[in-house]
Amino acid sequence: MKIMLKNAHNMDPIYDSHEADNGWIHIGKEAKTHTRLYTHNTESEMDVRLELDVGSQEQVFYLDKVELIRN
């Protein structure tokens, strides 16, 4: 899986976990906690889109206890 944050107006990428971490986040059958920290160092964008790309196959996964924190 990879996480992407995009500008909702023009779909330009703001953050791509695949590029930032040099690879995919590996999701398995067992429950596991994944933490991704992102520091925004460019001009603020108020209308963004959060995307989760799980690869080429249709898959179901559950998100539990998700925290989006803005400082």
C-alpha positions, 0 to 999 in steps of 0.5 A, spaced: 500 500 500 502 507 499 499 513 501 498 519 497 496 526 499 494 530 493 492 537 491 484 536 490 484 542 485 489 539 480 491 533 483 498 534 483 502 530 489 504 533 495 506 527 499 507 520 496 509 514 501 512 510 496 517 515 494 518 518 501 520 511 504 523 508 497 517 502 497 510 500 499 507 499 506 507 491 506 500 489 509 499 482 511 493 478 514 495 479 521 493 486 525 499 491 525 500 498 527 503 502 521 505 510 523 507 515 517 509 522 519 509 527 514 512 534 515 509 539 510 514 544 508 511 548 502 505 553 502 499 550 505 493 547 501 486 547 504 483 542 499 487 536 499 485 529 497 488 523 501 489 516 497 490 509 499 493 505 493 493 497 495 496 495 488 493 492 482 488 487 485 481 489 488 482 488 496 478 490 502 482 492 508 480 495 515 482 502 518 482 502 525 484 508 530 486 512 525 489 519 527 490 525 522 493 530 527 494 537 524 499 542 528 
